Amino acid sequence: MGMLEPYHDDPIGRPQLAMPAPDIVDIKPSYVVAEVIDSRWYENPKSKFPHHFVQYLVAWEGYGPEENCWELFEMLEGTAMQTLVNFHHRYPSKP
């Protein structure tokens, strides 16, 4: 028996939440940052020239916590600057 199971409607009848469609910006999907939850230093040890990068744990608007993910500053720089500023005001010692 496999680990996957067939989908079944909720037995109590709760509606399933639909995930919002992303905005399209420059032919690419763009998602809205709800909150920056954490930050960390990240290094790729497999890289020929390892560099340290700051990554942010992001919660996306309209998505559950299972969709939170680590993003580089460069990915958030244009669209989520105020959210990043708010995060660093709350946690000044974080990278």
MODELLER restraints for C-alpha pairs under 7 A, 6 or more apart:
rsr = mdl.restraints
at = mdl.atoms
rsr.add(forms.Gaussian(group=physical.xy_distance, feature=features.Distance(at['CA:19:A'], at['CA:62:A']), mean=6.21, stdev=0.5))
rsr.add(forms.Gaussian(group=physical.xy_distance, feature=features.Distance(at['CA:19:A'], at['CA:63:A']), mean=6.19, stdev=0.5))
rsr.add(forms.Gaussian(group=physical.xy_distance, feature=features.Distance(at['CA:20:A'], at['CA:62:A']), mean=6.15, stdev=0.5))
rsr.add(forms.Gaussian(group=physical.xy_distance, feature=features.Distance(at['CA:22:A'], at['CA:29:A']), mean=5.40, stdev=0.5))
rsr.add(forms.Gaussian(group=physical.xy_distance, feature=features.Distance(at['CA:22:A'], at['CA:30:A']), mean=5.39, stdev=0.5))
rsr.add(forms.Gaussian(group=physical.xy_distance, feature=features.Distance(at['CA:22:A'], at['CA:31:A']), mean=5.19, stdev=0.5))
rsr.add(forms.Gaussian(group=physical.xy_distance, feature=features.Distance(at['CA:23:A'], at['CA:29:A']), mean=5.66, stdev=0.5))
rsr.add(forms.Gaussian(group=physical.xy_distance, feature=features.Distance(at['CA:23:A'], at['CA:30:A']), mean=5.01, stdev=0.5))
rsr.add(forms.Gaussian(group=physical.xy_distance, feature=features.Distance(at['CA:23:A'], at['CA:31:A']), mean=6.39, stdev=0.5))
rsr.add(forms.Gaussian(group=physical.xy_distance, feature=features.Distance(at['CA:24:A'], at['CA:30:A']), mean=5.73, stdev=0.5))
rsr.add(forms.Gaussian(group=physical.xy_distance, feature=features.Distance(at['CA:31:A'], at['CA:60:A']), mean=6.96, stdev=0.5))
rsr.add(forms.Gaussian(group=physical.xy_distance, feature=features.Distance(at['CA:32:A'], at['CA:60:A']), mean=5.93, stdev=0.5))
rsr.add(forms.Gaussian(group=physical.xy_distance, feature=features.Distance(at['CA:32:A'], at['CA:61:A']), mean=5.52, stdev=0.5))
rsr.add(forms.Gaussian(group=physical.xy_distance, feature=features.Distance(at['CA:33:A'], at['CA:58:A']), mean=6.67, stdev=0.5))
rsr.add(forms.Gaussian(group=physical.xy_distance, feature=features.Distance(at['CA:33:A'], at['CA:59:A']), mean=6.17, stdev=0.5))
rsr.add(forms.Gaussian(group=physical.xy_distance, feature=features.Distance(at['CA:33:A'], at['CA:60:A']), mean=4.70, stdev=0.5))
rsr.add(forms.Gaussian(group=physical.xy_distance, feature=features.Distance(at['CA:33:A'], at['CA:61:A']), mean=5.72, stdev=0.5))
rsr.add(forms.Gaussian(group=physical.xy_distance, feature=features.Distance(at['CA:33:A'], at['CA:80:A']), mean=6.46, stdev=0.5))
rsr.add(forms.Gaussian(group=physical.xy_distance, feature=features.Distance(at['CA:34:A'], at['CA:59:A']), mean=5.48, stdev=0.5))
rsr.add(forms.Gaussian(group=physical.xy_distance, feature=features.Distance(at['CA:34:A'], at['CA:60:A']), mean=4.96, stdev=0.5))
rsr.add(forms.Gaussian(group=physical.xy_distance, feature=features.Distance(at['CA:34:A'], at['CA:61:A']), mean=4.55, stdev=0.5))
rsr.add(forms.Gaussian(group=physical.xy_distance, feature=features.Distance(at['CA:35:A'], at['CA:58:A']), mean=6.01, stdev=0.5))
rsr.add(forms.Gaussian(group=physical.xy_distance, feature=features.Distance(at['CA:35:A'], at['CA:59:A']), mean=5.19, stdev=0.5))
rsr.add(forms.Gaussian(group=physical.xy_distance, feature=features.Distance(at['CA:35:A'], at['CA:83:A']), mean=6.43, stdev=0.5))
rsr.add(forms.Gaussian(group=physical.xy_distance, feature=features.Distance(at['CA:36:A'], at['CA:56:A']), mean=6.49, stdev=0.5))
rsr.add(forms.Gaussian(group=physical.xy_distance, feature=features.Distance(at['CA:36:A'], at['CA:57:A']), mean=5.83, stdev=0.5))
rsr.add(forms.Gaussian(group=physical.xy_distance, feature=features.Distance(at['CA:36:A'], at['CA:58:A']), mean=4.68, stdev=0.5))
rsr.add(forms.Gaussian(group=physical.xy_distance, feature=features.Distance(at['CA:36:A'], at['CA:59:A']), mean=6.24, stdev=0.5))
rsr.add(forms.Gaussian(group=physical.xy_distance, feature=features.Distance(at['CA:36:A'], at['CA:83:A']), mean=6.60, stdev=0.5))
rsr.add(forms.Gaussian(group=physical.xy_distance, feature=features.Distance(at['CA:36:A'], at['CA:84:A']), mean=6.66, stdev=0.5))
rsr.add(forms.Gaussian(group=physical.xy_distance, feature=features.Distance(at['CA:36:A'], at['CA:87:A']), mean=6.22, stdev=0.5))
rsr.add(forms.Gaussian(group=physical.xy_distance, feature=features.Distance(at['CA:37:A'], at['CA:57:A']), mean=5.37, stdev=0.5))
rsr.add(forms.Gaussian(group=physical.xy_distance, feature=features.Distance(at['CA:37:A'], at['CA:58:A']), mean=5.91, stdev=0.5))
rsr.add(forms.Gaussian(group=physical.xy_distance, feature=features.Distance(at['CA:37:A'], at['CA:59:A']), mean=6.89, stdev=0.5))
rsr.add(forms.Gaussian(group=physical.xy_distance, feature=features.Distance(at['CA:38:A'], at['CA:56:A']), mean=5.75, stdev=0.5))
rsr.add(forms.Gaussian(group=physical.xy_distance, feature=features.Distance(at['CA:38:A'], at['CA:57:A']), mean=5.01, stdev=0.5))
rsr.add(forms.Gaussian(group=physical.xy_distance, feature=features.Distance(at['CA:39:A'], at['CA:54:A']), mean=6.79, stdev=0.5))
rsr.add(forms.Gaussian(group=physical.xy_distance, feature=features.Distance(at['CA:39:A'], at['CA:55:A']), mean=5.53, stdev=0.5))
rsr.add(forms.Gaussian(group=physical.xy_distance, feature=features.Distance(at['CA:39:A'], at['CA:56:A']), mean=4.33, stdev=0.5))
rsr.add(forms.Gaussian(group=physical.xy_distance, feature=features.Distance(at['CA:39:A'], at['CA:57:A']), mean=5.94, stdev=0.5))
rsr.add(forms.Gaussian(group=physical.xy_distance, feature=features.Distance(at['CA:39:A'], at['CA:94:A']), mean=6.39, stdev=0.5))
rsr.add(forms.Gaussian(group=physical.xy_distance, feature=features.Distance(at['CA:39:A'], at['CA:95:A']), mean=6.18, stdev=0.5))
rsr.add(forms.Gaussian(group=physical.xy_distance, feature=features.Distance(at['CA:40:A'], at['CA:54:A']), mean=5.67, stdev=0.5))
rsr.add(forms.Gaussian(group=physical.xy_distance, feature=features.Distance(at['CA:40:A'], at['CA:55:A']), mean=5.44, stdev=0.5))
rsr.add(forms.Gaussian(group=physical.xy_distance, feature=features.Distance(at['CA:40:A'], at['CA:56:A']), mean=6.63, stdev=0.5))
rsr.add(forms.Gaussian(group=physical.xy_distance, feature=features.Distance(at['CA:40:A'], at['CA:95:A']), mean=6.10, stdev=0.5))
rsr.add(forms.Gaussian(group=physical.xy_distance, feature=features.Distance(at['CA:41:A'], at['CA:52:A']), mean=6.29, stdev=0.5))
rsr.add(forms.Gaussian(group=physical.xy_distance, feature=features.Distance(at['CA:41:A'], at['CA:53:A']), mean=5.61, stdev=0.5))
rsr.add(forms.Gaussian(group=physical.xy_distance, feature=features.Distance(at['CA:41:A'], at['CA:54:A']), mean=4.69, stdev=0.5))
rsr.add(forms.Gaussian(group=physical.xy_distance, feature=features.Distance(at['CA:41:A'], at['CA:55:A']), mean=6.30, stdev=0.5))
rsr.add(forms.Gaussian(group=physical.xy_distance, feature=features.Distance(at['CA:41:A'], at['CA:95:A']), mean=6.80, stdev=0.5))
rsr.add(forms.Gaussian(group=physical.xy_distance, feature=features.Distance(at['CA:42:A'], at['CA:52:A']), mean=5.51, stdev=0.5))
rsr.add(forms.Gaussian(group=physical.xy_distance, feature=features.Distance(at['CA:42:A'], at['CA:53:A']), mean=5.08, stdev=0.5))
rsr.add(forms.Gaussian(group=physical.xy_distance, feature=features.Distance(at['CA:42:A'], at['CA:54:A']), mean=5.99, stdev=0.5))
rsr.add(forms.Gaussian(group=physical.xy_distance, feature=features.Distance(at['CA:42:A'], at['CA:55:A']), mean=6.52, stdev=0.5))
rsr.add(forms.Gaussian(group=physical.xy_distance, feature=features.Distance(at['CA:43:A'], at['CA:50:A']), mean=6.39, stdev=0.5))
rsr.add(forms.Gaussian(group=physical.xy_distance, feature=features.Distance(at['CA:43:A'], at['CA:51:A']), mean=5.82, stdev=0.5))
rsr.add(forms.Gaussian(group=physical.xy_distance, feature=features.Distance(at['CA:43:A'], at['CA:52:A']), mean=4.73, stdev=0.5))
rsr.add(forms.Gaussian(group=physical.xy_distance, feature=features.Distance(at['CA:43:A'], at['CA:53:A']), mean=6.31, stdev=0.5))
rsr.add(forms.Gaussian(group=physical.xy_distance, feature=features.Distance(at['CA:44:A'], at['CA:50:A']), mean=5.90, stdev=0.5))
rsr.add(forms.Gaussian(group=physical.xy_distance, feature=features.Distance(at['CA:54:A'], at['CA:72:A']), mean=6.27, stdev=0.5))
rsr.add(forms.Gaussian(group=physical.xy_distance, feature=features.Distance(at['CA:54:A'], at['CA:73:A']), mean=6.50, stdev=0.5))
rsr.add(forms.Gaussian(group=physical.xy_distance, feature=features.Distance(at['CA:54:A'], at['CA:95:A']), mean=6.55, stdev=0.5))
rsr.add(forms.Gaussian(group=physical.xy_distance, feature=features.Distance(at['CA:55:A'], at['CA:70:A']), mean=5.82, stdev=0.5))
rsr.add(forms.Gaussian(group=physical.xy_distance, feature=features.Distance(at['CA:55:A'], at['CA:71:A']), mean=5.27, stdev=0.5))
rsr.add(forms.Gaussian(group=physical.xy_distance, feature=features.Distance(at['CA:55:A'], at['CA:72:A']), mean=4.59, stdev=0.5))
rsr.add(forms.Gaussian(group=physical.xy_distance, feature=features.Distance(at['CA:55:A'], at['CA:73:A']), mean=6.23, stdev=0.5))
rsr.add(forms.Gaussian(group=physical.xy_distance, feature=features.Distance(at['CA:56:A'], at['CA:70:A']), mean=5.24, stdev=0.5))
rsr.add(forms.Gaussian(group=physical.xy_distance, feature=features.Distance(at['CA:56:A'], at['CA:71:A']), mean=5.23, stdev=0.5))
rsr.add(forms.Gaussian(group=physical.xy_distance, feature=features.Distance(at['CA:56:A'], at['CA:72:A']), mean=6.32, stdev=0.5))
rsr.add(forms.Gaussian(group=physical.xy_distance, feature=features.Distance(at['CA:56:A'], at['CA:73:A']), mean=6.97, stdev=0.5))
rsr.add(forms.Gaussian(group=physical.xy_distance, feature=features.Distance(at['CA:57:A'], at['CA:68:A']), mean=6.62, stdev=0.5))
rsr.add(forms.Gaussian(group=physical.xy_distance, feature=features.Distance(at['CA:57:A'], at['CA:69:A']), mean=5.43, stdev=0.5))
rsr.add(forms.Gaussian(group=physical.xy_distance, feature=features.Distance(at['CA:57:A'], at['CA:70:A']), mean=4.39, stdev=0.5))
rsr.add(forms.Gaussian(group=physical.xy_distance, feature=features.Distance(at['CA:57:A'], at['CA:71:A']), mean=6.42, stdev=0.5))
rsr.add(forms.Gaussian(group=physical.xy_distance, feature=features.Distance(at['CA:58:A'], at['CA:68:A']), mean=5.45, stdev=0.5))
rsr.add(forms.Gaussian(group=physical.xy_distance, feature=features.Distance(at['CA:58:A'], at['CA:69:A']), mean=5.56, stdev=0.5))
rsr.add(forms.Gaussian(group=physical.xy_distance, feature=features.Distance(at['CA:58:A'], at['CA:70:A']), mean=6.20, stdev=0.5))
rsr.add(forms.Gaussian(group=physical.xy_distance, feature=features.Distance(at['CA:58:A'], at['CA:71:A']), mean=6.93, stdev=0.5))
rsr.add(forms.Gaussian(group=physical.xy_distance, feature=features.Distance(at['CA:59:A'], at['CA:65:A']), mean=6.76, stdev=0.5))
rsr.add(forms.Gaussian(group=physical.xy_distance, feature=features.Distance(at['CA:59:A'], at['CA:68:A']), mean=4.82, stdev=0.5))
rsr.add(forms.Gaussian(group=physical.xy_distance, feature=features.Distance(at['CA:60:A'], at['CA:68:A']), mean=6.64, stdev=0.5))
